Amino acid sequence: MTQEILKNLLPKFLDYLKTKSRSPSTILAYRADLEQLKDFLQSKNKVLVEQVVQSDLEAFRDTLLTEKYTPKSVSRKLNAVKTFFRWMISEHYITTDVSQNVAHPKIEASLPKFLSPLKYRALRDVVRNDQRTAAIVELILQTGMRISEVAGIKLENIKANQIKIESYATQPERTIPLNTPAKEALNSYAKIRPNKILSPYVFVSKNGKALAVRNIRASIDRYMQKAEIGKFSVNDLRTTFIVENLKNGVDIVLLSQVSGHKRLSTTERYLELAAIKEPGKNPVLQEL
């Protein structure tokens, strides 16, 4: 085993993920999480992988929690770290997996939250002048897309009245109808998106790279605080789409398919949240 610098192994690991057909948004998330780990370890003067011990990773976990990352977000970051260390073991860069016994933070089970019409209209108002974030907010509200799916949308997958979500991880390919508010938001953003950017992705940063999930989340969180609507997250926008459609009697099978739920029972769990006893049969999704 040779001494390996941690930052030199990250690109190799990301290339490995590509060979496993992981989605671009997943790879971007792994990169961000592991860059965060690398920076933390460098602050402790640890640049070689063999210098890292279990207590370093536990300190990384605890620091994230003190910085107000949710236990769920920290757990996701730990999954990226553990996958990275398992890969280093398989490639013989290290002989001991020091991440194996690092415990995940306890995640308290809680009901999903959703925004009332008054609150998501307030969010629209404060985000109006940021056309990129406004388009993302509107897209999630009108389609129920996951934040990772929004980050991974390609220009070629947007058609006149629908978006194609490419298969990723365990999710099969699906199409989602685009209603008028969603199309108008995308069209408004398209007018200010730099034409010289060659990225295939719809939502891009100033340097032309696909917008990272963490940046989308941070931007929407900032506007939610500005709107003073309470403690909500970007995931609650997706829940709002599901709940509002159930309230308006949209066919639950259609809603399950559009939301990308593998099982109808997953969608049925939202009936209680929507205060609905029996789902409707409306074949058309609701405009929020």
N, C-alpha and C positions, 0 to 999 in steps of 0.2 A: 504494500500500500504506500503510495507516494503522498507527500503533503500537497493538499489541494486548497486553493483559495476559493472561498465560498462564492464570491461574485462571478468567478469564471465558470462555475458549474450551473448557474441559473440558466444561461442560454441553452446549454446542452439538455437540461431538464425540460425546458419549454419546447425544444425540438422533438423530444421524446413524446410529449403530449400531442403534438401534431400528428405523429405517426399512429397515435391511438384514436385519431379522428375526433378529438375533443373540440368542442365548438370554439370559435374565436373569442366569444365573450368569456367562456370559462378560462381560456388561456390568459386573457387579459387580467382576469381576477386573480389567477395564480401568480402572475407576474407581480401584480401590485402587492399581494400579501407577502410574497417572499422577498420583495425589495424592502418592505417594511421590516421584516425579520433581519435582513442583512444590515440595514441601517442601525437597528437596535444593537446587534452584536458588535458592529464596528464601534459604537459608542462605548462598548465594554472592552475595546481593544482585542476583539476576537475576530480574526479574518480567515483563519484556517478551519476547515470543517472538523478536524480532530480536536480542536480546542473547545468545541461546544459540548457542554454537559447538560444533563436533564434540568438542573436548577436554572440554567440560562433560559431555557424554553419556558419554564414555569414563570420566571420573572417577566418574560415577554408577554405571556398570557395575562399576568396580573397588572402589568403596565397598561395594556389595552383596556382592561376593565376600569382602571382608575381614570383613564382618558375618556370615559363615558361611552365606549363601544358597548353595544348590548351583548349579553351572554350568547345570544344566537350568532351574532356577527363574529365574536371571538371564537366560538366553536367552529365556525366555517373556516376561519383563518388557520386554526389548529389543524383542521383536516388537510389543508394545503401543505402545511409544514410536515405533517406525518407522511403524506404521500411523497413529498420530496425526499425525506429521510429513507423511506422504503426503497425509493429508486436508487439512492446512493448506495444502499446495501446491495441491491441487485447488480449494480455496476462495479462493485468492489472498491468504491471510493472510501468507504468506512466499513468497519467490522462489527460495530455495535450500534443499534438503533436507540439513541438516547431519547427519542421522542415517544417511544412505545408506551411508557408508563406516565406520560404527562396527562393529567386528568382534564377533561372538558369542564367548563364552568356549568353549574346547575342552571337549567333553563326551566323557569316556572311556566307551567301550562296556563294559557289564558285564551279567552275568546278573541277572535279577530275583531278589529275595529273598522268602522266605515264612516265616511263623511256624510253629513246631512247636505241637502241641496244648498242650504245657506252657506255652509262651510266650504264646499268645493267651488261655489261661485266667488267667495271671498278669495280663495287661492287663485282663481283665474284672474281676478282683478289685479293682484299684486305682481303676477308673473307676466302680465300682458306685454310689457315692453322688452322682455327677453324672449324673442321669438323661438329660439331653439328649445329652451326649457318649457315654454308655453306649448309647443308642439308635442313634447314628450308627455306633459301632464294630460293634454287633451287625448292623446293616443291611448294612454292607459285607461283613462276614464271611459272612453268610447269603445274600446276593444277588449279590455281586461288583460292585455299582454303583460307578461312578467318583465321585470326590469332588465334581466339578462337578454330577453328576446328583443326588447327595444334597442339595446346596445348593439345587437347583432343583425339588425335589419340592413339588407343590401338594397341599393337603388334598383337593381334589376328585379327585385321581388315585389315591388309596388306596382300594381296594375290600376286600372281605372277605378274599380270598385272593391278591391280586395288586396290583402297582403298575404304573401306566402311566408310561413315560418318554416325554415329548413329544419330537418331532423337534427337532433343533438342529444348526446348522452342517451337516456332511455326514452326520450320524447320523439314520437313519429312526426313526420311532416304534416302540417295542416294549413288550411287557408282561413283567414278571418275577414269578414265583410267590413268594408270601410263606409261609414255613414258620412253625411255631409259635414258635420263639425270636424271630424277627424281629417277629412280630405282638405278642408279649408285651412286647418292648422298646418298640415304638411306643405301645402302650397305656399303659405306665408313664409315658412322656414326656407323653402326651396329658393325663394327670391333673394334671401340674404346669405345663403350658403355659398362660400367662395367657389367660383367656376373652375379655378385652376387646380383645385384639390382633386387628386386622382384616386382617392380612396373609394373602394366600392361600397362603403358603408354610408348610410343616410346621415347619421349623427356623428359629427367629427369635431375634434378640438381645433384650436387655432393653428397647430402645427400639422394638421391634416390626418392625424391618427384617429382611429375609431374611438369614440368617447367611452371611457371606462365606466363600468357599473358604479364604482365608488364615487366618481365625479358626478354622475347623474344623481345618485342618492344624496350627496352633499348639497348639490344645487337645490333640489326639491325640498330638502330639510330646511335649508336657509329661507326659502320662500314661505314655507309653512309657519315658521317662527314669525316671519314678517307679517303674515296674515293674521296672526294671533287667534288661531282657530283651535288651539289645544295641542296635546301631544299626539301627533300622527306621524306616520312614515309613508314612504312611497308605496310600500306594500299595501297600505290601506286604500290606495286608489284602486287597485285591482279588486279588493274586497267590495268597494263601493260599486264598481261596475256589476259584480255578481248580485249583490243585494238589491240594487235598484231595478235590475232586470227581473229578478224574482218577484219583487213587489208589483211590477207592472205586468205580471202574468206571462212572461216569456217562457216558451217551452223549455223544460229543464234539460231535455236531451240535447237540444240545440245549444243551450247555454254551456252544458258540460263539454261539448265538442269544441266550441269556440274558445273556452277557457283552457283547453288542453288538459283536462282532468282525465286520468286513465280509467277511473271508475265513476259511475253515476253516483255512488254513495258519497263520494267526496263532495259533489255539488249539493247533494241532499242535506249535508251538514249545515249549509247556509240558510236553510229554510227557517230554523229556529231564530237565527240572527235577524232574518227579515220579517219575523213574526208572521210567517205564512204556514198554514197547515197543509194545504194542497197546492201543488204547482199548477200554473196555467198552461195553456196550449197555444199562446200567441207565437206565430212563426217568424216574427220580426223583432230584432233587437231594439231596445229602447235607446233614444237619444237623450243623453244627460245634459 
